[in-house]
Amino acid sequence: MAQEQEQPRKPRSGWRTFGLVVWTTTKWLFIFGVTGALFAGGIATGYVGALVKDDPVRPGNELEAKVNENSLTGFVYFNDGTTPVGQLRTDEDRRLVDLNNIPQSVIDALLATEDSNFYSHIGVDYKGLGRAIKQKLLNEEVQTGGSTLTQQVARRVFLNLDRTDSRKFKEILLAVRMERYLSKEQILAAYLNKMPFGNGSSGYNLYGIKSAAIGIFNISDLNKLNLAQSAYLAGLPQLPSAYSAFNGKGEFNAKGFNRAMSRQKRVLGQMLLTGRITQAEHDEAIAFDVKSSLAPRREKAYNTFPYLMLETEREAAEILALKQNPKLKKQDLAKSENSEIMENAREQLLRSGYRIYTTIDKVIYNNMREIANDPDNFGPTSKSKGPEQAAAIMIDHHTGAILGMMEGRDFNIEQMNYATQMTRQPGSAMKPLGAYLPALEAGLVQPASVIDDSPIILKDGQKGYHIPMNASKKFYGLVTARDAFNRSLNIPALKLFIDKVTIDKAWEFTRSLGITTLQPEDKGAQTGVIGGLSKGVTVEELTNAYATIPNGGKYNDPFMISKIVDASGNIVYEHKQAPKKVYSEQTAFLMTDMMRTVISSRNGTGRSLSSSFNAYGEIPIAGKTGTTQDYGDVWFMGFSPDVTLGVWVGYKEQKNTLVKASQSRARTLWSEIMNETVKDRREIFKTKEFPKPDGLIRATVSSVSGLLPSSVVRSSGLLTTDWFNKKFVPVKVDNVLGAMSFIKYNGVNYIAQEGTPSDFVYTKTTIRREKPLGELMEEIKKAQSVMPSEYRRPLSAFVPQDADDEAPSLLDPRRDDGAAPAAPTNVSLEAVDGAYRISFSGSPQNDVVGYRLYRSTAGGFAKYGDSILSGDSLAFVDRSGGFGTSYFVTAVDVAGRESGRSQTVSPGGWNELPDTQLPGGDSPQTDGVPAAPSGLSASGTGTGVMLQWSGNESTDGVTSYQVYYSAGNDGSFQYIGATANTSFEYVAPITTGTFRITAMNATGESGFSSAVTWSAS
């Protein structure tokens, strides 16, 4: 049955077999294909993954933040708030614009040439990519590029511009991701605000469509761009450096412009091809003259206003740094440990699109720059010193706002801002701040107070002592504070600074006026008030300190930046005025009035401004000069009721000194700046006079004490009337005048010794000084004895001009030697202007008080005229003598002893050595002059020269030896002293000289000894 049921198999048909083979082959091919694809995909995925593994997957909010982040161009404005100074220093000029403010013509031109499928692709345009590959392979004329706008934004925001597979894959992935989180409008706006457009007419690199429209066509309203200009701009981002119509200096670049025009035509062609414009619009745009619509060349602000832009940048960065680091103070920012803070603030300032509003008045600033740029306003440039430099600042002292600056002469020569960054010695310009203002405020002095302009001896670590001098090398004696201030006398200021105010309190007061450059070592600066500071002051701080005076004693911080606004219009910083009362209005008025007479007074150091300031008499002004030693720096600080202007002139290196013609340059420049300001900004000068507060009174006081006048003072007419703070009007009556008898010696009044004859003693009303000159001269002698010889001066150099009127306090220091003096020698007579002049050489004895003249009469000889004091001019004048009159001279000592008479002289030429007795009974001691001394030698002592010689024979009757000196070793000798010994020390700062000696007896003087020459080398 089983066998019966088995059936033999039928053979397969040929078609069935073929189908089976095909199916099997296809199946395995599919399996192998899928496997190969998966394997290739894995390889590709691994390759791409390796390329982008270091690029993070950014969240959407980070993508959006980075795309919207821009380095924006900042701008600086003058004080009107609208006139630009220029844009802040940066390589980029970028200005943001909203998409809805961009005309459709720009968008159409951009999309037509850069990304025609922008609104439909997902970040990558495969059609566009394929088209770009085809154009590249076939080298077609029109090259549209394969990157979408999204890819270009991704590349510019997140990646670099290198041409690698890695960068390209990262770009594609970023573009796709950006399309997920950002709208098309956001991406398009980012592109139009970020992409480069080449150089503008000022030379800046342009970023973003708005900067491009302004920089290339001078069009700030984008809706005013026509189609030709829109197409021109849209074509630039592809190759901005090659298509730039301007170079880095803002000069026209013909080659770049021609390339850009070719590119514009392609853009217009694409717009026509894609239906975005009509043929008529195309043709009209082609026909437009683009070149004629280009922006005119503009200088960069750092070329036009280089000083001002850099100063604004510096100050604005400081403001941002302090705002971000409130624990720091302004002076802390200069410390090296804070340099990174300042650098970060500066970087933030330059890239954040800030609008900085300054207080600078453009007209005033330009005038000051023109004055600085005019070489006729300065001396010639020195080969060794360089050009004269100058700096100035004008401040509205009511607010502290800086209206104008002269930062230096030429930015191309010197970039440092001399007005704000340089420190220099202020010279006498420091006197009001460190001496007069604090003294006035404390009631230690008033304008009519009397200060003794007599020497002051200061200790000096190097030379033992220092005796300061006035600039005139004179001492004026008892002067009022106003007169001392008018003349800018050093000594009264030093006495106020050291003795009255005291140095510590003076510097404390000065710091309250905004002077920050005082150093700890200035506590010992005894001459600091006349400029002897360790560091000095800046023009800005010194000017602003002076600004407190016309501002009634109120201090305002000086400021140049009034407001900083960020790119979104938010106020980041705004100056807040915070005036601080430093001293009273009464003190401010008194100081102002004293500074006013610096200009109006005949003796004022600022007198020249009364003629050089054109509005003098119409606009009230006051001021103070300042000069450092040897005219290394000169200053003038002055003000009207509305503005304060400070000027400095000098050289870059402080060691260099100004030539004579330039020593008044600060005053000249002050007048020029003020003259221009009055001419162009007259409305600034609205206040007609300096304000006078209550609490002031005019009072008459003694001009020799500053106290209430006594009856003696009134009868002597020694009165002065001036302003006083009512709180400090003197109540004490003057008691410094009184009649006294005295004798003068070395220019100083002394009490005469008992035996001194009355014809050498004067009696008159004298003035008692706080420090008697006799005591002062003794102190100077002692001080000079330990000072190096080159710093010594003769005592006569220290005698004040009013020494004749001083009441003596010490006895005449000359000691009686117990013998009559030698007779005067070298008596001669000459006729001068109808009179006879009888000249002679003085007697050598140190106790001689003076000389008498005897004239012949019918009965012999008699004393004639007033006696002459030792130290005065050794000559008598007789206006009544006749042709036959004869004369001789005698010497008198402190004890009243009179010498023998000198030789007799007469107009007829008859000279006689008489042997008759003098009217006083004395007779000649010898019959002949002595022999000349011999054996003269000289040696250095360290402080001068020691001379020694052999004494004369006793038969010569020598009473003294006279010493003569020739400074030039030229045979011209002058008398320098006498001694009774055979040695003599000449104390003087000399390096060489020739000496001779003569011997004296009662008969006369010997001939010269042999000469000896001494040299320090």
CORGI-V917623 format. One record per residue. OMEGA is omega in whole degrees, -180 to 180 (none if undefined). Layout:
<<OMEGA> <OMEGA>>
This chain:
<<180> <-180> <179> <-176> <180> <177> <177> <-177> <179> <178> <-179> <178> <-179> <180> <-180> <179> <179> <-180> <-180> <179> <179> <-179> <-179> <-179> <-179> <-180> <-178> <175> <179> <-180> <179> <-180> <179> <179> <179> <180> <179> <179> <179> <178> <177> <177> <-179> <-180> <178> <180> <179> <179> <178> <-179> <-173> <-175> <-179> <180> <-175> <173> <-173> <176> <-175> <-178> <177> <177> <-178> <-179> <-179> <179> <-179> <180> <-179> <170> <-171> <177> <176> <-177> <179> <-177> <173> <-170> <174> <176> <-178> <-178> <-177> <167> <177> <180> <-177> <-177> <177> <176> <-175> <169> <-177> <178> <-175> <176> <176> <-178> <-178> <176> <179> <-177> <-178> <-178> <178> <-179> <-180> <-179> <-180> <-177> <-179> <-175> <-174> <-173> <-174> <-178> <-174> <-174> <-177> <-177> <-176> <-178> <176> <-178> <-177> <176> <179> <179> <178> <179> <-180> <179> <179> <-180> <-179> <-178> <-177> <180> <-179> <-177> <180> <178> <-175> <-180> <-175> <-177> <175> <175> <-180> <178> <-179> <177> <179> <-180> <-176> <-176> <-169> <-170> <173> <-174> <-179> <-176> <-180> <176> <-179> <-180> <-177> <179> <177> <-179> <-178> <-180> <178> <-179> <179> <-179> <178> <-179> <178> <-172> <-178> <177> <177> <-179> <178> <-179> <180> <178> <178> <179> <-175> <177> <-174> <-169> <179> <-179> <179> <-179> <174> <-176> <175> <179> <179> <172> <-175> <177> <-180> <-173> <-178> <176> <179> <-180> <180> <-174> <-177> <-177> <-178> <180> <-180> <176> <-173> <-180> <178> <175> <174> <-175> <-179> <179> <178> <180> <178> <-178> <-177> <-178> <-173> <-174> <-180> <178> <-172> <-179> <-179> <-176> <-174> <179> <-179> <175> <-177> <177> <-178> <180> <-178> <-179> <-173> <-178> <179> <180> <-179> <176> <-180> <179> <176> <179> <179> <-180> <177> <178> <179> <178> <178> <178> <178> <-178> <-178> <175> <-179> <174> <177> <178> <-179> <178> <178> <-177> <179> <179> <179> <-176> <-176> <179> <-177> <-176> <-178> <-179> <178> <-180> <175> <-179> <178> <176> <173> <-180> <-180> <170> <-178> <-179> <-173> <-180> <-174> <180> <-180> <179> <177> <178> <-179> <-177> <179> <177> <177> <180> <180> <-179> <-180> <179> <-180> <-179> <-172> <-180> <-180> <172> <-175> <-178> <178> <-176> <180> <-179> <-175> <-178> <180> <-178> <180> <177> <-180> <-179> <177> <179> <179> <180> <178> <-180> <-171> <-174> <-172> <175> <-180> <170> <-176> <-177> <-177> <177> <-174> <175> <-174> <-178> <-180> <-178> <-180> <178> <-180> <178> <179> <178> <180> <-177> <-178> <-178> <179> <179> <-175> <177> <180> <178> <180> <179> <-177> <-176> <-173> <-180> <169> <177> <179> <176> <180> <175> <174> <-175> <166> <-171> <176> <-177> <-172> <-178> <177> <-177> <-178> <-180> <164> <-171> <-176> <-178> <-170> <-178> <-179> <179> <-176> <-175> <-179> <176> <-178> <-176> <-175> <-172> <-177> <170> <179> <176> <-175> <-178> <-177> <178> <178> <-175> <179> <-174> <-174> <-177> <-169> <-179> <179> <179> <177> <-177> <-179> <-179> <-180> <-180> <172> <-176> <-179> <176> <-177> <179> <-178> <176> <177> <-171> <174> <-176> <-179> <176> <-178> <-176> <-176> <-175> <177> <179> <176> <178> <-177> <178> <168> <-180> <-179> <-175> <178> <173> <-172> <176> <-176> <-178> <174> <179> <179> <-179> <178> <180> <179> <-178> <-176> <179> <-177> <-170> <177> <178> <178> <-180> <175> <-175> <-174> <-170> <-174> <-177> <-172> <-171> <-177> <-179> <178> <-179> <176> <179> <-178> <178> <179> <177> <175> <177> <-175> <-172> <175> <-177> <179> <-179> <178> <175> <179> <-178> <-177> <179> <-178> <-177> <173> <171> <-177> <-178> <-179> <-177> <-179> <-178> <173> <178> <-178> <-176> <180> <179> <-178> <175> <176> <-178> <177> <-175> <177> <179> <173> <178> <-180> <180> <172> <173> <176> <179> <179> <180> <-178> <-175> <172> <-178> <-180> <-174> <180> <179> <179> <179> <180> <-178> <174> <-178> <177> <-179> <-180> <-179> <-179> <179> <-178> <177> <-169> <175> <-180> <176> <180> <179> <-178> <179> <178> <-178> <176> <178> <176> <-179> <170> <-180> <-173> <-176> <178> <-179> <-176> <180> <177> <-175> <-175> <-179> <178> <177> <-177> <176> <-170> <-177> <-180> <-176> <176> <179> <-179> <177> <176> <-177> <-180> <175> <175> <-179> <175> <-176> <178> <176> <172> <177> <172> <-176> <160> <177> <-177> <-180> <167> <177> <-173> <-179> <175> <-179> <177> <-177> <173> <175> <178> <176> <180> <178> <-173> <-179> <-179> <-176> <-178> <175> <-172> <-177> <-177> <-175> <175> <-173> <-179> <178> <180> <-180> <178> <179> <-178> <180> <-180> <179> <180> <-180> <178> <-178> <-173> <-179> <-176> <-177> <178> <-174> <-174> <-178> <-171> <-180> <177> <-178> <177> <-178> <172> <176> <179> <179> <173> <-178> <178> <-178> <177> <-179> <179> <178> <-175> <180> <176> <-174> <173> <178> <178> <180> <-179> <-180> <179> <-180> <-178> <-174> <173> <-180> <-177> <179> <176> <163> <-176> <-178> <-172> <174> <-177> <177> <-179> <-179> <-180> <175> <-174> <-179> <175> <180> <179> <173> <-177> <173> <-177> <178> <-177> <177> <-176> <179> <177> <172> <-176> <175> <-173> <-176> <-177> <-179> <-175> <-178> <175> <-177> <180> <173> <178> <177> <-177> <-177> <177> <180> <175> <177> <-178> <-177> <179> <178> <-179> <-179> <177> <178> <179> <177> <-179> <-179> <-178> <-179> <180> <179> <174> <-172> <-177> <180> <-179> <176> <174> <-178> <-179> <-180> <-176> <-177> <180> <-177> <-179> <-178> <180> <-174> <-175> <174> <-177> <177> <-178> <176> <175> <-173> <-179> <-177> <178> <180> <176> <-179> <176> <-180> <174> <180> <175> <-179> <176> <180> <179> <-179> <176> <178> <-179> <176> <176> <179> <176> <178> <-179> <-179> <-178> <173> <-175> <177> <-173> <-174> <-178> <-178> <179> <179> <-179> <-172> <178> <176> <176> <-180> <-179> <176> <-180> <-177> <-179> <180> <177> <178> <-177> <173> <-179> <176> <179> <178> <173> <-177> <175> <177> <-176> <179> <173> <176> <177> <-178> <-177> <-178> <178> <-175> <-176> <-178> <178> <-176> <164> <-173> <175> <176> <-178> <-180> <-173> <-180> <179> <179> <-179> <-179> <167> <-176> <177> <172> <-179> <178> <179> <-179> <-178> <179> <-179> <177> <-176> <171> <-172> <175> <178> <-180> <174> <177> <-180> <177> <179> <179> <-179> <-177> <-179> <-176> <-178> <179> <-178> <175> <179> <178> <-179> <175> <-177> <176> <-178> <177> <-180> <179> <-175> <176> <-178> <-176> <175> <178> <177> <-179> <179> <-179> <178> <175> <-179> <-180> <178> <179> <-177> <177> <180> <175> <180> <-175> <-179> <-173> <175> <-176> <-176> <-178> <-173> <180> <179> <-174> <174> <-179> <-179> <178> <-179> <180> <175> <-180> <177> <173> <-177> <176> <177> <-179> <-179> <-180> <-178> <176> <178> <177> <179> <-176> <172> <-178> <169> <177> <-179> <167> <-175> <-179> <-178> <-172> <179> <170> <-179> <170> <171> <-178> <173> <-179> <180> <178> <-179> <-179> <none>>
